[in-house]
Every structure is written in C-alpha cells, then in structure tokens.
Amino acid sequence: MQIIKLSATESTNLYLKQLVLDTPVSDFTLVSCDEQTQGRGQVGNTWQSEPFKNLTLSVLKNFDALHVEDFFYLNCVVSLAIAKTLKDLSVGRVRVKWPNDIMAGNKKICGILIENLLQTGHIKKSIIGIGLNVNQESFNNLPSATSVLLQTGKEKDREEVLQILIKNLKECFTIYPVSKYEFLKKEYENLLFRRGTVSTFKDTHKKQFSAVILGVSLEGRLQLQLEDDSIKDYAFKEVQLCY
C-alpha cells in the first residue's frame, strides 16, 4: 500500500479526495500528517488535535459494487478495527458511541469521518478519516476527551500505532465483507456505548427524554426504546446522547 506522510495539511480527507480526483489511486492508499490545520468532524464539526502528538489520517477504500443503502457497513468495519487497535494498545473499556466516536470509558478517544464517492447508486470509493488521540495530555475546553497515554500511562510510538491500525483495518475488511453485514452489525452493537442502560437524550427541538439504546438498523439509524416501551429509530443529528 502507498503511504503519504505530510508535515501539515488542512485536512487529510480533502488532500486524499483531491488526489483521487486527479490521478488513479490504489486501494488502501493512506495519507497522514503531523499537523492538521482544518480537521473536520461530522456535519461541519471540527476535530482538534495537538501537532505531533496524535494520528490524523485518511485511507482510501475502493469497492466494486457497494450499495448506497449499505453505507453504515463502513462505520461498523472501521469502528471495530479501531476498537481492536485500542485493545491491542491495552486501552480498557473501549466502546462505540453511535455513530462515529470511539470511547475509552466515558471519554472520547477517536473520531471517524467517512466520505463516499458515488456512481450510479453505488459507493465506488470511500475516504475514511480517522483522528486518534495517542500522546496528547491536555485537552483545553474538552473535558470529555482522552488519549492512549492518559488511559494507559504510557507514551506510544505513533508509527507503531499506525502500523497496528493499518493491519486491523485490512483484517476487518477481509473478515467482514459486505455479505456478512448483519453479523458485523451485531459485533458493532456489542460495543455500543450505554447500550441497555437508561440514558438521557435531546431531540432536534432541544427537548430531553429518557430511553434505552437497543441497537442500530442496517441503515445506520439508532434504535431506542422509549419510556412508553415503544421503539423508534433515529437518524444522525435527529437525537443527541447527553452525558
């Protein structure tokens, strides 16, 4: 695989996307940088990362025919690969906070941003952005953030962490082809943050309510059991977990 290492860039996702548009790019081409000046999260959110402390990277995944409706398959594969990487690094209590955050205990340690390039109703290429907090010790105004160092008490070599992550990404895409999506979804659900626990949520009108996370649908919607025992599915940004 090709690995492109940059000292700084606005966004590894943007860099890789432009590369894909300009030239043929092979499967699992990876772009990483020491400093990302305009890192992005889901729906316009920003991703803050101290330079030279963490992993900020994007990986290209090519597909022959991945249906658009199976887009959440990608979140599941990548989440499981990152969870395995953190366990390999001795980080405990790793969970997935729907839809795109990886938690260590009650704190966020990694974020995922996946952008898809479509063709005739299929996902042909996916750019998988990953921001993994490795050696950062202080998170100004982000009390819910953590890092591998803070969780284990040990500083890690970022290159070694990168190689572990690459290995796990490749293995997870091999172990969980899209034909095994339903099995993969169950593995994802087993890692869901606060699954089976009464939690407080906020809807688009800022109204709070209590519910229990049951799982996710194949379309990636969060399935909640409400106080009246009814079950309702929520799309991303329709509901926010308060914690």
Sine and cosine of phi, psi and omega as CSV:
sin_phi,cos_phi,sin_psi,cos_psi,sin_omega,cos_omega
0.00,0.00,0.45,-0.90,0.01,-1.00
-1.00,-0.05,0.76,-0.65,0.04,-1.00
-0.87,-0.49,0.85,-0.52,0.01,-1.00
-0.95,-0.32,0.88,-0.48,-0.03,-1.00
-0.94,-0.34,0.80,-0.60,-0.03,-1.00
-0.89,-0.46,0.52,-0.85,0.08,-1.00
-0.96,0.27,-0.64,0.77,0.02,-1.00
-0.39,-0.92,0.50,-0.87,0.10,-1.00
-0.34,-0.94,0.33,-0.94,0.03,-1.00
-0.88,0.47,-0.76,0.65,-0.05,-1.00
-0.39,-0.92,0.77,-0.63,0.02,-1.00
-0.91,0.41,-0.54,0.84,0.06,-1.00
-0.89,0.45,-0.70,0.71,0.01,-1.00
-0.91,0.42,-0.64,0.77,0.00,-1.00
-0.89,0.46,-0.74,0.67,-0.03,-1.00
-0.93,0.36,-0.61,0.79,0.03,-1.00
-0.88,0.48,-0.69,0.72,0.02,-1.00
-0.91,0.42,-0.62,0.79,0.03,-1.00
-0.88,0.47,-0.67,0.74,0.01,-1.00
-0.90,0.44,-0.62,0.79,-0.01,-1.00
-0.95,0.31,-0.46,0.89,-0.09,-1.00
-1.00,-0.02,-0.45,0.89,-0.15,-0.99
-0.40,-0.91,0.41,-0.91,0.10,-0.99
-0.88,0.47,0.74,-0.68,-0.04,-1.00
-0.80,-0.61,0.75,-0.66,-0.08,-1.00
-0.98,0.19,0.34,-0.94,0.01,-1.00
-0.84,0.54,0.65,-0.76,0.03,-1.00
0.92,0.39,0.34,0.94,0.19,-0.98
-0.88,0.47,0.70,-0.71,-0.11,-0.99
-0.81,-0.58,0.69,-0.73,0.09,-1.00
-0.87,-0.50,0.81,-0.58,0.06,-1.00
-0.78,-0.63,0.36,-0.93,0.02,-1.00
-0.55,-0.83,0.40,-0.92,0.04,-1.00
-0.99,0.16,-0.51,0.86,-0.02,-1.00
-0.65,-0.76,0.85,-0.53,0.03,-1.00
-0.94,-0.34,0.91,-0.42,-0.17,-0.99
-1.00,0.09,-0.38,0.92,0.00,-1.00
-0.68,-0.73,0.78,0.62,0.00,-1.00
-0.87,0.50,0.60,-0.80,-0.09,-1.00
-0.85,-0.53,0.50,-0.87,0.14,-0.99
-0.91,-0.42,-0.29,-0.96,-0.01,-1.00
-0.93,0.37,0.64,-0.76,0.15,-0.99
0.76,0.65,0.79,0.62,0.13,-0.99
1.00,0.09,-0.06,1.00,0.06,-1.00
-0.93,0.37,0.39,-0.92,0.02,-1.00
-0.98,-0.21,0.39,-0.92,0.06,-1.00
-0.87,-0.48,0.90,-0.44,-0.04,-1.00
-0.99,-0.11,0.74,-0.68,-0.04,-1.00
-0.51,-0.86,0.78,-0.63,0.02,-1.00
-0.95,0.33,0.77,-0.64,-0.04,-1.00
-0.84,0.55,0.62,-0.78,0.09,-1.00
0.92,0.39,0.23,0.97,-0.02,-1.00
-0.92,-0.39,-0.43,0.90,-0.19,-0.98
-0.77,-0.64,-0.05,-1.00,0.12,-0.99
-0.96,-0.29,0.85,-0.53,0.15,-0.99
-0.82,-0.58,0.89,-0.45,-0.15,-0.99
-0.45,-0.89,0.30,-0.95,0.09,-1.00
-0.68,-0.73,0.63,-0.78,-0.03,-1.00
-0.82,-0.58,0.68,-0.73,0.08,-1.00
-1.00,-0.03,0.75,-0.66,0.11,-0.99
-0.83,-0.56,0.85,-0.52,0.03,-1.00
-1.00,-0.06,0.55,-0.84,0.02,-1.00
-0.73,-0.68,0.53,-0.85,0.11,-0.99
-0.98,0.21,-0.74,0.68,-0.06,-1.00
-0.34,-0.94,0.98,0.21,0.09,-1.00
-0.99,-0.15,0.90,-0.44,-0.04,-1.00
-0.90,0.44,0.59,-0.81,-0.01,-1.00
-0.84,0.54,-0.61,0.79,-0.04,-1.00
-0.92,0.38,-0.21,0.98,0.04,-1.00
-0.99,-0.14,0.37,0.93,-0.09,-1.00
-0.86,0.51,-0.51,0.86,-0.07,-1.00
-0.95,0.31,-0.27,0.96,0.13,-0.99
-0.78,0.63,-0.64,0.76,-0.03,-1.00
-0.90,0.43,-0.70,0.72,0.04,-1.00
-0.85,0.53,-0.65,0.76,-0.03,-1.00
-0.91,0.41,-0.74,0.67,-0.02,-1.00
-0.88,0.48,-0.75,0.66,-0.06,-1.00
-0.91,0.42,-0.65,0.76,0.01,-1.00
-0.87,0.49,-0.69,0.72,0.01,-1.00
-0.91,0.40,-0.61,0.79,0.02,-1.00
-0.91,0.42,-0.66,0.75,0.01,-1.00
-0.94,0.35,-0.66,0.75,0.04,-1.00
-0.86,0.51,-0.68,0.74,0.03,-1.00
-0.90,0.43,-0.64,0.77,0.03,-1.00
-0.87,0.49,-0.71,0.71,-0.01,-1.00
-0.91,0.41,-0.61,0.79,0.06,-1.00
-0.91,0.41,-0.61,0.79,0.06,-1.00
-0.89,0.46,-0.44,0.90,0.01,-1.00
-1.00,-0.05,0.17,0.99,0.05,-1.00
0.94,0.34,0.41,0.91,0.12,-0.99
-0.99,0.12,0.79,-0.62,-0.06,-1.00
-1.00,-0.10,0.25,-0.97,0.09,-1.00
0.81,0.59,0.73,0.68,-0.01,-1.00
-0.98,0.18,0.78,-0.63,0.01,-1.00
-0.66,-0.75,0.29,-0.96,0.04,-1.00
-0.95,-0.32,0.87,-0.50,0.08,-1.00
-1.00,-0.08,0.93,-0.37,-0.05,-1.00
-0.79,0.62,0.69,-0.73,0.00,1.00
-0.98,-0.21,-0.23,0.97,-0.25,-0.97
-0.60,-0.80,0.35,0.94,0.04,-1.00
-0.90,-0.43,0.60,-0.80,0.08,-1.00
-0.94,-0.34,0.76,-0.65,-0.09,-1.00
-0.93,-0.36,0.52,-0.85,0.21,-0.98
-0.88,-0.48,0.96,-0.28,-0.17,-0.98
0.92,0.39,-0.82,-0.58,0.01,-1.00
-0.98,-0.22,0.27,0.96,-0.08,-1.00
-0.83,-0.55,0.54,-0.84,-0.04,-1.00
-0.99,0.17,0.77,-0.64,-0.01,-1.00
-0.88,-0.47,-0.27,0.96,-0.06,-1.00
-0.41,-0.91,0.59,-0.81,0.09,-1.00
-0.83,-0.56,0.48,-0.88,-0.04,-1.00
-0.81,-0.58,0.69,-0.73,0.11,-0.99
-0.72,-0.70,0.92,-0.40,-0.03,-1.00
-0.93,-0.37,0.80,-0.60,0.04,-1.00
-0.86,-0.51,0.75,-0.67,-0.12,-0.99
-0.93,-0.36,0.62,-0.79,0.11,-0.99
-0.97,-0.26,0.85,-0.52,-0.17,-0.98
-0.97,-0.24,0.43,-0.90,0.08,-1.00
-0.45,-0.89,0.88,-0.47,0.02,-1.00
0.73,0.68,0.80,0.61,0.09,-1.00
0.97,0.23,0.18,0.98,0.02,-1.00
-0.80,-0.60,0.47,-0.88,0.14,-0.99
-1.00,0.07,0.90,-0.43,-0.01,-1.00
-1.00,-0.07,-0.57,0.82,-0.01,-1.00
-0.59,-0.81,0.61,-0.79,0.07,-1.00
-0.81,-0.59,0.70,-0.72,0.09,-1.00
-0.96,-0.27,0.92,-0.40,-0.12,-0.99
-0.98,-0.19,0.96,-0.29,0.02,-1.00
-1.00,-0.05,0.73,-0.68,-0.03,-1.00
-0.73,-0.68,0.78,-0.63,0.13,-0.99
-0.88,-0.48,0.94,-0.35,-0.07,-1.00
-0.90,-0.44,0.86,-0.50,0.01,-1.00
-0.97,0.24,0.89,-0.45,-0.08,-1.00
-0.95,-0.30,-0.91,0.42,-0.12,-0.99
-0.90,-0.44,0.18,0.98,0.01,-1.00
-0.96,0.29,0.70,-0.72,-0.06,-1.00
-0.96,-0.28,-0.45,0.89,-0.07,-1.00
-0.81,-0.58,0.72,-0.69,0.02,-1.00
-0.82,-0.57,1.00,-0.03,-0.05,-1.00
-0.88,0.48,0.80,-0.60,0.04,-1.00
0.88,0.47,0.28,0.96,0.05,-1.00
-0.79,-0.62,0.95,0.30,-0.07,-1.00
-0.91,0.41,-0.28,0.96,-0.03,-1.00
-0.99,-0.12,0.22,0.98,0.00,-1.00
-0.98,-0.22,0.47,-0.88,0.04,-1.00
-0.52,-0.85,0.00,-1.00,-0.02,-1.00
-0.59,-0.81,0.17,-0.98,0.06,-1.00
-0.87,0.50,-0.67,0.74,0.02,-1.00
-0.86,0.50,-0.73,0.68,-0.02,-1.00
-0.92,0.40,-0.51,0.86,-0.03,-1.00
-0.99,0.16,-0.52,0.85,-0.09,-1.00
-0.94,-0.34,-0.29,0.96,-0.06,-1.00
0.98,0.21,0.15,0.99,-0.04,-1.00
-0.77,-0.64,0.72,-0.69,0.08,-1.00
-0.96,0.26,0.61,-0.79,-0.04,-1.00
-0.91,-0.42,0.51,-0.86,0.12,-0.99
-0.97,0.25,0.87,-0.49,-0.09,-1.00
-0.88,0.47,-0.56,0.83,0.02,-1.00
-0.91,0.41,-0.65,0.76,0.04,-1.00
-0.91,0.42,-0.65,0.76,0.03,-1.00
-0.89,0.45,-0.66,0.75,0.02,-1.00
-0.87,0.50,-0.70,0.71,-0.02,-1.00
-0.91,0.41,-0.61,0.79,0.05,-1.00
-0.90,0.43,-0.68,0.74,-0.01,-1.00
-0.91,0.42,-0.69,0.73,0.03,-1.00
-0.87,0.50,-0.71,0.70,0.01,-1.00
-0.86,0.51,-0.71,0.70,-0.04,-1.00
-0.94,0.34,-0.57,0.82,0.07,-1.00
-0.89,0.46,-0.75,0.66,-0.01,-1.00
-0.88,0.47,-0.68,0.73,-0.02,-1.00
-0.90,0.44,-0.67,0.74,-0.05,-1.00
-0.93,0.37,-0.61,0.79,0.06,-1.00
-0.92,0.40,-0.49,0.87,0.04,-1.00
-0.97,0.23,-0.70,0.72,-0.03,-1.00
-0.94,0.35,-0.57,0.82,-0.08,-1.00
-0.88,-0.48,0.95,0.32,0.13,-0.99
-0.90,0.43,0.26,-0.97,-0.06,-1.00
-0.87,0.49,-0.41,0.91,0.04,-1.00
-0.91,0.42,-0.31,0.95,0.03,-1.00
-0.95,-0.32,0.48,0.88,-0.07,-1.00
-0.85,0.52,-0.68,0.73,-0.05,-1.00
-0.90,0.43,-0.64,0.77,0.07,-1.00
-0.91,0.41,-0.66,0.75,0.03,-1.00
-0.87,0.49,-0.67,0.75,-0.01,-1.00
-0.88,0.48,-0.61,0.80,0.04,-1.00
-0.91,0.41,-0.62,0.78,0.06,-1.00
-0.90,0.44,-0.64,0.77,0.05,-1.00
-0.89,0.46,-0.72,0.70,-0.03,-1.00
-0.90,0.45,-0.53,0.85,0.03,-1.00
-0.90,0.44,-0.34,0.94,0.00,-1.00
-0.98,-0.20,0.05,1.00,-0.11,-0.99
-0.89,0.45,0.78,-0.63,0.04,-1.00
-0.89,0.45,0.82,-0.57,0.05,-1.00
0.91,0.42,0.37,0.93,0.07,-1.00
-0.90,0.44,0.71,-0.70,0.04,-1.00
0.98,0.18,0.07,1.00,-0.03,-1.00
-0.90,-0.43,0.67,-0.74,0.07,-1.00
-0.89,0.45,0.83,-0.56,-0.05,-1.00
-0.74,-0.68,0.28,-0.96,0.03,-1.00
-0.98,-0.21,0.72,-0.69,-0.01,-1.00
-0.83,-0.56,0.28,-0.96,0.06,-1.00
-0.77,-0.63,0.76,-0.65,0.00,-1.00
-1.00,-0.01,-0.12,-0.99,-0.07,-1.00
-0.92,0.38,-0.29,0.96,0.04,-1.00
-0.99,-0.11,0.21,0.98,0.01,-1.00
0.93,0.36,0.23,0.97,0.03,-1.00
-0.99,0.13,0.76,-0.65,-0.01,-1.00
-1.00,-0.01,0.55,-0.83,0.06,-1.00
-0.45,-0.89,0.34,-0.94,0.01,-1.00
-0.98,-0.21,0.59,-0.80,0.01,-1.00
-0.31,-0.95,0.19,-0.98,0.03,-1.00
-0.89,-0.46,0.77,-0.64,0.06,-1.00
-0.96,0.29,0.84,-0.55,0.04,-1.00
-0.99,-0.14,-0.61,0.79,-0.05,-1.00
0.20,-0.98,-0.40,-0.92,0.06,-1.00
-0.73,-0.68,0.47,-0.88,0.07,-1.00
-0.99,0.12,0.21,-0.98,0.05,-1.00
-0.89,0.46,-0.39,0.92,0.04,-1.00
-1.00,0.06,0.06,1.00,0.07,-1.00
1.00,0.08,0.22,0.97,0.02,-1.00
-1.00,0.06,0.63,-0.78,0.00,-1.00
-0.98,0.22,0.78,-0.63,-0.03,-1.00
-0.98,-0.19,0.88,-0.48,-0.06,-1.00
-0.88,-0.48,0.63,-0.78,0.17,-0.99
-0.99,-0.13,0.88,-0.48,-0.08,-1.00
-1.00,0.09,0.07,-1.00,-0.09,-1.00
-0.90,0.44,-0.42,0.91,0.03,-1.00
-1.00,-0.01,0.22,0.98,0.02,-1.00
0.96,0.28,0.05,1.00,0.10,-0.99
-0.97,0.25,0.38,-0.92,-0.01,-1.00
-0.90,-0.43,0.76,-0.65,-0.03,-1.00
-0.72,-0.70,0.62,-0.78,0.05,-1.00
-0.99,-0.15,0.64,-0.77,-0.01,-1.00
-0.82,-0.57,0.71,-0.70,0.10,-1.00
-0.99,0.13,0.24,-0.97,0.02,-1.00
-0.85,0.53,0.67,-0.74,-0.01,-1.00
0.97,0.22,-0.09,1.00,0.09,-1.00
-0.99,0.14,-0.33,0.94,-0.03,-1.00
-0.50,-0.86,0.55,-0.83,0.00,-1.00
-0.76,-0.65,0.75,-0.66,0.06,-1.00
-0.98,0.20,0.80,-0.60,0.01,-1.00
-1.00,-0.09,0.83,-0.56,0.02,-1.00
-0.41,-0.91,0.00,0.00,0.00,0.00
